[in-house]
Amino acid sequence: MKTIQWSFSSLKDFIGCPKRYQEVKVLKNFEQKFNEAAHYGNKVHEALEKYVKDSVELPANYQIFKGWVDALIALPGQKITEHRMALNFNRQPCTWAAKDMWVRGIADLLIIDGDHARIIDYKTGSERYPEPNQLKLMALLVFAHYPEVQKIDAALMFILKNVIIDESYTREDSNKLWDVFALDLERLSLAYENNSWPANPSALCRFCPVNTCQFHKE
C-alpha cells in the first residue's frame, strides 16, 4: 500500500470528518473553501515573514504585531521563517516533495541557538480552542532535522488576543510525543486499508465543500 502522507492539518481534517477528507484529499472531487479569516491569516503570516527575514516594514494595519515580533527577533539564535520540514516513514529527514515523504510541517518561525530551539506558530484566530499538539509535531520534526537540538520551547501566539500557549520538550520526550498521534494515525491507516470513510455530521457541515454529502447544508 502507498505510504500515507500526513500533516497536522490533514490529520485534523480526517478526524473531523473522514468523508470530507476522502472527497477533498483522496479523490480530489472538491476543493476546501477558505473564508475571509483564513485569507487574513495568510496575509499576516506573509507580512511577518518578510519583516523577520528581510526587514520589510510591516504595513500600517499590521503594526500592532510589531512588538510581538521585535521581541522574537531580539532573542539569540538563527531565525528561520516559514521553515519546511519533512520525514519519511522511518522518521528520517527527507525533502518536502520526496516520494517517500510520510509527514511534514511548516514552522512559522524557528530559532536555533546551539542545543536549544524555539518554535513559534502565529495565530490570528480565537484562543478558545488551542491545539498544542501542533507544537508537538513541529518539535518532532525539529528534533529529527537538527540532531544538535536537545530542548525546544514552543508557543502558539494568538497575536490578536495577546495570549500565548507554550510548551517545552526535551529530546527524551520524543517517543511520548509520537504516541500522541498513534491512535489517529492508526484510524487513518485503517480508513485507507478498508476504504471506509464515514461522514461525521456536525455544525461545521455548513462550511463543507462536499455538496453531494447527505449532511451538506447551504
Steps between C-alpha positions, in 0.01 A plus 500: 500500500618851422657682791242720669605862500380733771543828679344638814227676303418202275479263797273750672282511187473120499398482864250780444329313217640198314248552218615856437863389518439233236315731264752785533835335571471153343257523209553873450139543394472827693728780615500623858346844533695776672309776672595862553661425836732242339602746227573762766714252692701420188564870435619553857733199480646632175560846649662361815725274294625792291554710811711237676682366195557812290428791740210612280299747707162377611200663330319757711212265580744237629707730720309367801708181466835678497563469873441125492738442213769742618521304824556180301762661277688611812539143621838334438535250218448453130152603381342281232160603366230278348735205534391183321596165651406145403570145615464159338328203663821417686483847654811608314529842334405518134418772251160668500384328181687172539318192371543333837385805695282388794441810712581867458437839651595866482634700793392865481817594684779269612785632713807277534745590775747217549327211677190712565222583255182705504195433284247777448163455334308822438124482541257768386188318615340432837695361792195311633601166351881486482663198341838444666536165323605706201800611704579141594518396135716799409734413787536145368590635157759733651656227712535286187643774280727656761677221695688757707177634651426352842228732628215685331278778628194529279209741498169571333487879487146635467617841389156659478408383849829557686502136606787252492463123543845354557653159555854370544650169390829317521635247252423227754129584460497395134339158541225642720437774246464249217255304714267801497430438131506120499127431538388755242762374254377145553147616421625673186691191389193279552286743302731461202533125547125440521395790278270607780422871527189561711356848525516675836213751497546809712435874508797536263310331217382840378861588417573173320556507121371143455152587377424140402502390864162424657590727792604798288340830599490821300 
